[in-house]
């Protein structure tokens, strides 16, 4: 059954995202997507928790 709102192409496929989809997701994560190691990721989490605590 092909749907009117985009057909089969609009349905999500199983498996890994395409390179274009991965690039969009990487941009959407912003700075958090650039954490290369555990220490850097923990530092970013600490910074976010401080921001939330200040609000």
ABEGO torsion letter per residue (X at the ends): XBBAAGEAAABBBBEBBBAAAAAAAAAAAEAAAABABAAAAAAAAAAAAAAAAAX
